[in-house]
Amino acid sequence: MKLAVVDVQQAILASEEAKRLLGQIQEEFKTDEERIRAIQSDAAALLERAQKDAEVMSEAEKRKLQQQIDGMNNDFVYHRQKLQKSIEDRQAELFAGIDEKVKRAIEALVLDDDYDLIIPRQAALYVGDLYDITRKVTERLNDMDKS
């Protein structure tokens, strides 16, 4: 009986297609990331100013500055969550077709190498590297991407 394990997520993420798609997503949301970093930087500058000038500021100035900081923090959290959701949605959209390719890659390995059983690596308590075909699955995915 010929057994093997595969880490499907690792096989996908190591594939050329996944790297290309992740780069595309990163580029697509680059402007949003920069805006979020700017909000974070501005809030940090206001917080530093509040700490530095606290002794010479009136209570009204302190409250106003704290409100600005709180507002920026709220903006940061809102935009960060919105961006994270957008990225997750986009990843799901772009990666939707990869599951079928992984299935075909594993089926091809079963036929070519006569495997009787392939299980997810996470399902095994211990597996020697000899039984791990994750790299082979990634190679098949890359070959499928080229053709």
C-alpha atoms as one frame of an Amber mdcrd trajectory, in Angstrom:
protein
   0.000   0.000   0.000   1.446   3.372  -1.045   0.589   6.269   1.278   1.229
  10.005   1.125   0.299  13.263   2.793  -0.142  16.693   1.269  -0.423  20.171
   2.744  -2.854  21.589   0.192  -2.644  25.169   1.455   1.156  25.120   1.335
   1.083  23.565  -2.145  -1.231  26.312  -3.371   0.673  29.192  -1.758   3.992
  27.922  -3.129   2.631  27.754  -6.680   3.546  30.352  -9.277  -0.117  31.140
  -9.908  -0.752  31.899  -6.226   2.344  34.082  -6.012   1.190  35.986  -9.088
  -2.357  36.390  -7.725  -1.128  37.521  -4.296   1.140  40.076  -5.984  -1.818
  41.286  -8.026  -3.924  41.653  -4.873  -1.123  43.471  -3.070  -0.772  45.905
  -5.981  -4.541  46.359  -6.231  -4.854  47.454  -2.595  -1.554  49.330  -2.320
  -3.213  52.772  -2.242  -5.591  51.705   0.533  -2.675  50.332   2.580  -0.812
  53.634   2.171  -3.884  55.597   3.299  -4.192  53.420   6.401  -0.499  53.874
   7.207  -0.933  57.653   6.824  -3.850  57.663   9.287  -1.777  55.617  11.732
   1.191  57.955  11.341  -0.950  61.076  11.806  -2.549  59.612  14.936   0.872
  58.724  16.340   2.089  62.284  15.687  -0.947  63.740  17.483  -0.436  61.368
  20.403   3.216  62.376  20.631   2.217  66.041  20.570  -0.379  65.430  23.296
   2.215  63.780  25.503   4.896  66.379  24.795   2.692  69.451  25.250   0.394
  68.107  27.989   1.816  70.407  30.663   1.207  73.606  28.691  -2.183  72.691
  27.193  -5.510  73.727  28.655  -8.075  71.050  29.500 -10.150  72.113  26.481
  -7.135  71.701  24.171  -6.386  68.306  25.676  -9.987  67.149  25.147 -10.019
  68.433  21.570  -6.722  66.705  20.797  -7.928  63.474  22.428 -11.091  63.624
  20.313  -8.954  64.001  17.183  -6.815  61.034  18.219  -9.904  58.940  18.992
 -11.422  59.887  15.636  -8.262  58.894  13.804  -8.117  55.615  15.695 -11.731
  54.916  14.743 -10.935  55.765  11.104  -7.916  53.477  11.244  -9.923  50.549
  12.626 -12.769  51.100  10.146 -10.515  51.362   7.086  -8.334  48.457   8.234
 -11.349  46.163   8.684 -12.841  47.293   5.375  -9.537  46.649   3.595  -9.139
  43.232   5.225 -12.642  42.249   4.084 -11.945  43.501   0.557  -8.681  41.549
   0.412 -10.355  38.369   1.692 -13.180  38.725  -0.849 -10.712  39.330  -3.676
  -8.561  36.356  -2.632 -11.613  34.097  -2.587 -12.582  35.349  -6.034  -9.123
  34.908  -7.537  -8.366  31.578  -5.868 -11.756  30.020  -6.667 -10.406  28.033
  -9.614  -7.304  26.739  -7.884  -9.136  24.086  -5.835 -10.110  22.251  -9.008
  -6.528  22.445 -10.277  -5.241  20.990  -6.988  -7.709  18.138  -7.294  -6.544
  17.434 -10.854  -2.871  17.647  -9.817  -3.409  15.142  -6.993  -5.398  12.821
  -9.257  -2.555  12.909 -11.797  -0.051  11.999  -9.071  -2.286   9.129  -7.935
  -2.320   7.744 -11.465   1.362   8.341 -12.211   2.782   7.160  -8.885   0.166
   4.541  -7.871  -0.856   6.043  -4.529  -3.480   4.106  -2.592  -4.152   6.793
   0.005  -3.390  10.514   0.220  -4.467  12.398   3.334  -4.092  16.009   4.468
  -0.804  16.485   6.308  -2.667  18.136   9.187  -4.568  14.869   9.811  -1.385
  12.983  10.712   0.325  13.224  14.087   3.695  12.452  12.537   4.799  11.945
   8.964   8.312  11.569   7.638   9.308  13.766   4.715   9.433  10.688   2.495
   5.619  10.556   2.510   5.014  14.281   1.949   4.078  15.024  -1.673   3.300
  18.723  -1.167   6.242  19.788  -3.344   5.140  17.396  -6.107   1.634  18.874
  -6.030   3.094  22.388  -6.305   5.226  21.280  -9.257   2.142  19.828 -10.964
   0.249  23.069 -10.367   3.113  25.023 -11.912   3.187  22.658 -14.900  -0.574
  23.075 -15.346  -0.167  26.852 -15.201   2.396  26.760 -18.013   0.205  24.728
 -20.346
